[in-house]
Amino acid sequence: MTGGSQTRSVTAEDVARGDRAALARAITLMESRRPDHREAARALLQELMPRTGKAVRVGITGVPGVGKSTTIDTLGSLLTENGHKVAVLAVDPSSTRTGGAILGDKTRMAKLSADPNAFIRPSPSSGTLGGVAAKTRETMLLCEAAGFDVILVETVGVGQSETAVADLTDFFLVLMLPGAGDELQGIKKGILELADLIAVNKADDASAKAKAAAAEYKAALHILTPASAAWTPPVLTISGLTGQGLDELWAKVLDHRQRLEATGELAAKRRTQDTKWMWAMVHERLHERLTHDPALRRRVPEIERAIAEGGLSPTAAASEIVTLLGL
């Protein structure tokens, strides 16, 4: 495989064997913007595709302070103790603005970071959320090919990242804080519609509040139409700190998988996700052309000034940019 030192010795065989150094190099290759690296990455992923698709893919979200990292650390450790290989990936569109809001990934998950059967990887920098999600998906597939049978995808950012993670995974877990009341008022309906399970965390600190919150969330879910006729999203109380309730949570994840496999919904869901992945990559490529093409970089500021001064309509400006893109 050619394309520089990054790509040297990165073979499908090395990744499939579970060589962690090879996996890390393969992911770096996928994240590269160099044309030769991209071609090598496409070939590598294509060769590894038959080894992908068998892992349990779980998305995890929750408001800041809900205890996502602690829960993932404890749940992941529980799974590795039971013989699983766990990869933790993070989708964080905010890192493109801050220069990296996930610097603490490995310190936030102290147990997993030292676990030989776990692998932690932040999302790559990218200009768009779609680009972040697409690269995270490629990383997920590489981890599956390397033998990781559980993929936990954490939303570190806010807003659209929840939808992006739901479009990457089979099961979407929403963590909530105890003490529903005002908390319930702030929940976006869209998040509840994405949830396959709601877990009220920190039940160890406020058991009565956690139970009350769980009752409120059950009532809120009751008025929504489930995404699948085969699954009604449950509400659990857990403690990411002590591990309380995590066995039951994982049993629900497996039950959900079994039910959706039986109806064919899981396979259909993944096919839909593949199509979304394709379009996310198309949009990313177009965005790159807009920001890196020399002719466009020279002309776009002039177009923007012409619009601001009223000399060019947005419609005419859009047509000119599309023409410059060769479309």
Buried (B, 14 or more C-beta within 10 A) or exposed (E): BEBEEBBEEBBBEBBBEBBEEBBBBBBBBBBBEBEBBBBBBEEBBEBBEEBBEEBBBBBBBBBEEBBBBBBBBBBBBBBBEEEBBBBBBBBBBBBBEEEBBBEEBBEBBEBBBEBEBBBBBBBBBBBBBBBBBBBBBBBBBBBBBBBBBBBBBBBBBEEBBBBBBBBBBBBBBBBBBBBBEEBBEEBEEEBBBBBBBBBBBBBBEBBEBBBBBBEBBEEBBEEEEEBBEBBEBBBBBBBBBBBBBBEEBBEBBEEBBEBBEEEEBBEEBEEEBEEBBEEBBEBBEBBBBBEEBEEBEEBBEEBEEBBEEEEBEEEEBEEBBEEBEEE
